[in-house]
Amino acid sequence: MKQKKSDLELHQEYLGRLKKETYTVRFWQLAILFIFFVLWELTSRFRLIDPLLFSSPWKIGQMFFDKVGDGSLWVHVQVTLFETIAGFILGTIAGIVLAALLWWSERFSKIMDPYLVILNAMPKVALGPIIIVALGPGYLSIIAMGAIISVIITTLVVYASFKGIDRNYLKVLQSFGATKWQCFREVIFPASFPTMISTLKVNVGLSWVGVIVGEFLVSKQGLGYLIIYGFQVFDFTLVLFSLMFIAIFAAIMYQLVERLEKKLIKY
């Protein structure tokens, strides 16, 4: 009984240290953010930085309440979130499917290898005008931008994970007469699941980049539209206001993916 009690106490001490470390990290994260905004406000008020170009947290806060009051903020946020989430999901699924096709057919992977390298090196943003002309100036072209910018990197990372699985696992299944589909379903896909979930974190940022660039080019609504409009009318408070909202929602999406990763990997 004493040994069990001692083990329990050690476990509780360990959990206590983890909790304390988590609180310490969160404290410093919030402290750095608070100090950043205070310094930004002070340097803007005392004109150590140009308040016209860099605005200030106070002005951005005022703009937030103004746009909440007139209801225009949520219209732009909803448009951008819908486009980003749609592009994020489509890009991830398309990348995983393409990686599975490459694994399935070695000849297909050899044929596509140089094209994937070229497409990965190509600046996808430069394809924006072509996509807009092909799909029309609407939601579809912006969602396509968000998907295209992440699909190639997803394909390459997931395919590398598929190829990196220990072949001995496959030989064991094949010795029992397993088909190629059964090998993929029982070994390749489950073993690569952590890599696929981790790829979602990268795709969060890439999807935001694609969608915002698409909104720069064609949209009449959305946070990207507010940024480009702010530049046109020389309203840098509006630009920084939109950038802050993009940062906030990107961070929220990243945290959601991180929680999803912990739950799924644990499962």
C-alpha positions in Angstrom: 0.0 0.0 0.0 2.8 2.4 0.8 4.4 1.8 -2.6 1.1 2.5 -4.3 0.6 5.7 -2.4 4.1 6.8 -3.2 3.5 6.2 -6.9 0.3 8.1 -6.7 2.1 11.1 -5.1 4.9 11.0 -7.7 2.3 11.0 -10.4 0.4 14.0 -8.9 3.7 15.9 -8.5 4.5 15.2 -12.1 1.0 16.5 -13.2 1.5 19.5 -11.0 4.8 20.3 -12.7 3.2 20.0 -16.1 0.4 22.3 -15.1 2.8 24.8 -13.6 4.9 24.8 -16.8 1.8 25.3 -18.9 0.7 28.3 -16.8 4.2 29.7 -17.0 4.3 29.5 -20.8 0.8 31.0 -21.1 1.7 33.8 -18.7 4.8 34.8 -20.8 2.9 34.5 -24.1 0.2 36.9 -22.8 2.9 39.2 -21.2 4.8 39.5 -24.5 1.6 40.3 -26.4 0.6 42.9 -23.8 4.0 44.5 -23.8 3.9 44.6 -27.6 0.6 46.4 -27.7 1.6 48.9 -24.9 4.9 49.7 -26.7 3.0 50.1 -30.0 0.5 52.5 -28.4 3.1 54.6 -26.6 5.5 54.9 -29.6 2.5 55.9 -31.8 1.3 58.5 -29.3 4.7 60.0 -28.8 5.3 59.9 -32.6 8.4 57.6 -32.3 6.8 55.8 -35.2 4.6 57.4 -37.9 1.0 57.1 -36.6 -0.3 57.5 -40.1 1.5 54.4 -41.4 1.5 52.3 -38.2 -1.7 53.5 -36.6 -2.2 52.4 -32.9 -4.1 49.7 -30.9 -6.5 52.5 -29.7 -7.5 53.5 -33.2 -7.8 49.8 -34.2 -10.1 49.2 -31.2 -12.2 52.2 -32.2 -12.6 50.8 -35.7 -13.5 47.4 -34.3 -16.5 48.9 -32.4 -17.5 51.0 -35.3 -17.6 48.1 -37.7 -19.4 45.9 -35.1 -21.9 48.6 -34.7 -22.7 49.0 -38.4 -22.6 45.2 -39.0 -20.1 45.3 -41.8 -17.3 43.4 -39.9 -19.2 40.1 -39.7 -20.0 40.1 -43.4 -16.3 40.3 -44.4 -15.2 37.8 -41.7 -17.9 35.2 -42.8 -16.9 35.5 -46.4 -13.1 35.0 -45.7 -13.7 32.2 -43.2 -15.9 30.3 -45.6 -13.4 30.6 -48.4 -10.4 29.7 -46.2 -12.1 26.7 -44.6 -13.3 25.4 -48.0 -9.9 25.9 -49.6 -8.2 24.3 -46.6 -10.4 21.2 -46.7 -10.3 20.8 -50.5 -6.5 21.2 -50.7 -5.9 18.7 -47.9 -8.2 16.1 -49.2 -7.0 16.5 -52.8 -3.4 16.3 -51.6 -4.0 13.0 -49.7 -5.9 11.5 -52.6 -3.1 12.4 -55.0 -0.5 11.0 -52.6 -2.5 7.7 -52.4 -2.6 7.5 -56.2 1.2 8.0 -56.4 1.8 5.3 -53.8 -0.6 2.9 -55.6 1.1 3.1 -58.9 4.9 3.3 -59.0 4.8 4.1 -62.7 2.4 7.0 -62.1 4.7 8.3 -59.4 7.7 8.2 -61.7 5.8 10.0 -64.4 4.5 12.7 -62.1 7.7 13.2 -60.1 9.3 16.0 -62.2 6.0 17.7 -62.6 5.4 17.7 -58.8 8.8 19.2 -58.3 8.2 22.0 -60.9 4.7 22.7 -59.5 6.1 22.9 -55.9 8.8 25.4 -57.0 6.3 27.5 -59.1 4.8 30.5 -57.3 1.2 29.4 -57.1 0.1 33.0 -56.4 1.2 33.9 -60.0 -1.6 31.5 -61.3 -4.2 33.7 -59.6 -5.2 35.8 -62.7 -5.4 32.6 -64.9 -7.6 30.9 -62.2 -9.9 33.9 -62.0 -10.3 34.1 -65.8 -10.9 30.3 -66.0 -13.4 30.0 -63.1 -14.8 33.5 -63.0 -14.6 36.3 -60.5 -16.4 34.7 -57.5 -16.1 32.5 -54.5 -15.1 29.5 -56.7 -11.8 31.1 -57.9 -10.8 32.3 -54.5 -11.5 28.8 -52.9 -9.5 27.3 -55.8 -6.6 29.6 -54.9 -6.7 28.5 -51.3 -6.7 24.8 -52.3 -4.1 25.0 -55.1 -1.5 26.7 -52.8 -1.6 23.8 -50.3 -2.4 20.7 -52.5 1.2 20.1 -53.8 3.0 20.4 -50.5 0.4 18.1 -48.9 0.9 15.6 -51.7 4.7 15.6 -51.4 4.7 15.3 -47.6 2.0 12.6 -47.3 3.5 10.6 -50.2 6.9 10.7 -48.5 5.2 9.4 -45.4 3.6 6.5 -47.4 6.9 5.6 -48.9 8.7 5.7 -45.6 6.6 2.9 -44.0 8.6 -0.1 -43.0 8.1 -2.7 -45.9 8.3 -5.6 -43.3 4.8 -4.7 -42.2 3.6 -5.0 -45.8 5.4 -8.4 -46.2 3.6 -9.7 -43.1 0.2 -8.9 -44.6 1.1 -10.1 -48.0 2.3 -13.4 -46.6 -1.3 -13.9 -45.4 -2.7 -13.1 -48.8 -3.7 -9.4 -48.2 -4.5 -7.3 -51.3 -2.9 -4.0 -52.1 -6.0 -2.2 -50.9 -5.9 -4.1 -47.6 -2.3 -3.2 -47.1 -3.0 0.4 -47.7 -6.1 0.4 -45.4 -4.5 -1.5 -42.6 -0.9 -0.3 -42.6 0.0 2.6 -44.9 -2.9 5.0 -44.1 -3.0 4.4 -40.3 0.8 4.7 -40.0 0.8 8.0 -41.9 -2.0 9.5 -39.9 0.2 11.6 -37.6 1.9 13.1 -40.7 -1.4 13.9 -42.3 -2.7 15.6 -39.2 0.6 17.6 -38.9 0.2 18.7 -42.5 -3.1 20.4 -41.5 -1.1 22.8 -39.5 1.0 23.9 -42.5 -2.2 24.1 -44.6 -3.8 26.5 -42.2 -1.3 29.2 -43.1 -1.1 28.3 -46.8 -4.9 28.4 -47.2 -5.0 31.9 -45.6 -2.3 33.1 -48.0 -4.2 31.7 -51.1 -7.5 33.2 -50.1 -6.2 36.6 -49.2 -4.3 36.9 -52.4 -7.5 35.8 -54.3 -9.5 38.5 -52.5 -6.8 41.0 -53.4 -7.4 40.2 -57.1 -11.2 39.8 -57.4 -13.3 40.0 -54.2 -15.6 42.8 -53.2 -16.0 41.4 -49.7 -13.7 39.8 -47.2 -10.7 40.7 -45.1 -8.4 40.7 -48.1 -10.7 43.1 -49.8 -10.5 45.4 -46.7 -6.7 45.3 -46.9 -6.5 46.3 -50.5 -9.2 48.9 -50.1 -7.3 50.4 -47.1 -4.2 50.7 -49.3 -6.1 52.4 -52.0 -7.6 55.1 -49.7 -4.5 55.3 -47.6 -6.3 54.1 -44.5 -3.6 52.0 -42.8 -5.7 51.6 -39.7 -8.1 49.5 -41.8 -5.1 47.5 -43.2 -3.7 46.7 -39.7 -7.2 46.1 -38.4 -7.8 43.4 -41.1 -4.3 41.9 -40.6 -5.0 41.5 -36.9 -8.2 39.7 -37.5 -6.5 37.4 -40.0 -3.8 36.6 -37.4 -6.5 35.9 -34.7 -8.6 33.6 -36.9 -5.5 31.8 -38.2 -4.3 31.2 -34.6 -7.8 29.9 -33.7 -7.7 27.5 -36.7 -4.2 26.3 -35.8 -5.3 25.7 -32.2 -8.3 23.7 -33.3 -6.1 21.6 -35.6 -3.7 21.0 -32.7 -6.5 19.8 -30.4 -7.8 17.6 -33.2 -4.4 16.1 -33.6 -4.1 15.3 -29.9 -7.5 13.7 -29.8 -7.1 11.6 -33.0 -3.5 10.5 -32.3 -4.5 9.5 -28.8 -7.5 7.6 -30.2 
